[in-house]
């Protein structure tokens, strides 16, 4: 009987000691908590909204922060060069009508997509660029993912860097916004998932080696390390659709342009950071 009592006493004592050790052990910080320790991220947080910069690694942020190290500026240079380049039968360049981009384009990128009175449709910035080329310059339109289009889009949006996202979703833009919202929350594909299932339900969750972000669009066009080049937001949409095993739409379609408007409103007041660098 004495042996039994001693064994029970020892077992209970060991359990108490183990529980005390577990309670005393410091709680391991989450991946997001570690990223939030970087003082640089404070400029990329508004309330509960966080840009992809916050979810990026410290090394990726460092590359984005230095305009000489940021590889996206190779495309910005293309855009700056084409800004003053005469093209088309009208013998005009972008500068012919708009003058110096740092002045005339300041804040413009933060307002797109926007409703167009000329086309009676919602236009992403790429649509507007091609509309100007075809109607003002009498020049051929650029392909959506061409270096020329990516460069010009990045160059124009660069002039809004640091300014808050400020799109219009009322008036004639409202039905396009509502369509984008519906797309965002609609399940699709073989995985039966919506955009919101990742970026609303599970941000800050590790997916393989990447930290899932809130899916904010304010840094596009972006240089993705995975792509090894600059790409548009609509290219990212296509990638997401493929990941849930859904048939993707083409860049520039109404579906993706509507979605872009909804996401830009979701990112309202966050700073423009084109051209960003992402995983």
Number of C-alpha atoms within 10 A of each C-alpha: 5 6 8 9 10 11 11 11 11 12 12 12 12 12 11 11 12 12 11 11 11 10 10 9 8 8 8 8 9 12 15 19 12 13 18 15 10 12 8 15 19 12 14 19 17 14 8 5 15 21 24 26 24 23 26 21 19 15 9 17 20 15 17 23 15 11 13 11 11 18 22 27 23 15 24 25 15 18 22 16 14 19 21 17 15 16 16 15 12 14 13 18 21 20 15 14 11 13 14 14 17 13 10 14 18 17 22 18 26 29 19 24 27 21 20 15 9 7 9 10 15 23 21 24 23 22 18 17 18 19 19 16 21 17 12 17 21 16 20 14 16 17 14 20 17 13 19 18 23 25 28 25 26 31 28 26 28 28 22 22 20 16 18 18 26 20 23 18 19 11 8 16 20 16 14 24 25 16 18 22 19 15 19 20 14 14 17 16 15 12 11 12 18 20 19 18 15 16 17 13 11 13 17 19 16 14 8 7 7 14 19 19 22 22 18 21 26 29 24 24 30 27 25 17 13 8 11 11 15 27 22 22 19 24 19 17 19 17 14 15 19 15 15 18 15 18 13 18 16 14 19 18 11 18 16 24 27 29 23 25 30 26 20 25 22 19 24 19 20 26 23 28 29 28 28 27 27 22 17
